[in-house]
Amino acid sequence: MKVHLRVFVEIENLGKAMNALTNAGITGFYILEYKGMSPQDWKGFAIKEDPKSAIGMIKDHATAAMLICSVVDEEKVDKMVELISDELKGEKYTILEVPIRRIIVSSGNNSKN
């Protein structure tokens, strides 16, 4: 089975996480930059429900972070998690393993004669 491995790290730890994943054998990945907050970060905040207030609060208080995603063989995941954990010891990170039931890839080649 394939797994969609998602590794959330603070920006300054991106290189460490990428090196760990590369050493564990990822063959491809994509990265998303985002702003994130832990429950401890917003403890005591009352977020107003209007979008401008919520977005303003996130911009002012959230931490810039990175999400590294890769589709990997399930057999490789434990090794990857171990290497990431070793490389990021003492740092904040989150790892999600999401099982993949199916992958459909379209070449987008819709030639009509």
Rosetta blueprint (number, residue, H / E / L):
1 M L
2 K E
3 V E
4 H E
5 L E
6 R E
7 V E
8 F E
9 V E
10 E E
11 I H
12 E H
13 N H
14 L H
15 G H
16 K H
17 A H
18 M H
19 N H
20 A H
21 L H
22 T H
23 N H
24 A H
25 G L
26 I L
27 T L
28 G L
29 F L
30 Y E
31 I E
32 L E
33 E E
34 Y E
35 K E
36 G E
37 M L
38 S L
39 P H
40 Q H
41 D H
42 W H
43 K L
44 G L
45 F L
46 A L
47 I L
48 K L
49 E L
50 D L
51 P H
52 K H
53 S H
54 A H
55 I H
56 G H
57 M H
58 I H
59 K H
60 D H
61 H H
62 A L
63 T E
64 A E
65 A E
66 M E
67 L E
68 I E
69 C E
70 S E
71 V E
72 V E
73 D E
74 E H
75 E H
76 K H
77 V H
78 D H
79 K H
80 M H
81 V H
82 E H
83 L H
84 I H
85 S H
86 D H
87 E H
88 L L
89 K L
90 G L
91 E L
92 K L
93 Y E
94 T E
95 I E
96 L E
97 E E
98 V E
99 P E
100 I E
101 R L
102 R L
103 I L
104 I L
105 V L
106 S L
107 S L
108 G L
109 N L
110 N L
111 S L
112 K L
113 N L
